[in-house]
Amino acid sequence: MANKKILIVDDEPNNLQILRQILNADYSLIFAKNGKEALDAVAKHQPDLVLLDVMMPEMDGYEACQRIKSNPETQSIPVIFVTAMSDVDDESHGFDVGAVDYIIKPVSPPIVLSRVRTHLSLVHVNELKKSRRAAVYMLGEAGHYKDVDTGAHIWRMAAYSCAIAKAAGWIAEACELIELAAPMHDTGKIGIPDAILKKTEKLDADEWKIMKSHSVIGHSILSKGDTPLFKLAAEIALYHHEKWDGSGYPEGLAGENIPESARIIAIADVFDALTMKRSYKEAWSIESAAAEIEKGAGAHFDPHLEKIFMNILPELIAIKNNWSSRL
């Protein structure tokens, strides 16, 4: 982390020197002597972390922290207070204004180094999560790049999938994974010719054979990733058109031979597709769409998951309404 920049703010030169000695070997350091200088330094250098004194003239550390956190361009920068103010109320106020940690003076070098490393590591983890979500967004959009009618379909059905998985007993981490994997279920459509993908009339047998290949194409693309997320996404891409009675594609799997992830996506995908307006149809009512899902239990859909779907239908309607309010 030698290239990480840390801004150290204190009006006492001795305190600046102590922190310099502790951190100089591992980080690039920037110094400021008061709150105003701190804000200028944050804007100019965009440090990875700020070590901030509280008791300073003109603008104290609390106000400086509040201003850092109120600016969208700097609000993600972690702030650690380094202060002699050790009362519980002081610490509480520090967290209230947005600090992530509180170090009491006189400082202990091992504690300073440990806290700094910890919070810079958390920043790195958050950056990786953002990168992962960005990759998911791009692949999800790629799968529907040629489809002008889908709108927020892939994001809504991802939220539906997460809700169904949670109700089915999936642990929180797995629910988060399926919500991230779901938008990539139709990634393979980027390999389907426009003439077939955008055709509004019924596809003939040869065209339908090509259209069905999108599940295999999607699996081929996504299986190149070896993380749990992309393994799950590849599984979903391949099997989300399988049916409980074995009449689906590409492998004609039946019942519990179909991965549960794909069985969940199948319900979420169809429910959202039915309730959205497309160029060739009007949106179905919630009641009609739910009845269609119910009718498909034991044929198209896993009957156990269909019951879960019906039980949490009010939650799914709330998700749909929430997405409608964003558009």
Secondary structure, 3 states (H helix, E strand, C coil): CCCCEEEEECCCHHHHHHHHHHHCCCCEEEEECCHHHHHHHHHHHCCCEEEECCCCCCCCHHHHHHHHHHCCCCCCCCEEEEECCCCHHHHHHHHHCCCCEEEECCCCHHHHHHHHHHHHHHHHHHHHHHHHHHHHHHHHHHHCCCCCCCCCHHHHHHHHHHHHHHHCCCCHHHHHHHHHHHHHCCHHHHHCCHHHHCCCCCCCHHHHHHHHCHHHHHHHHHCCCCCHHHHHHHHHHHHCCCCCCCCCCCCCCCHHHCCHHHHHHHHHHHHHHHCCCECCECCCCHHHHHHHHHHCECCCECHHHHHHHHHCHHHHHHHHHHHHHHC
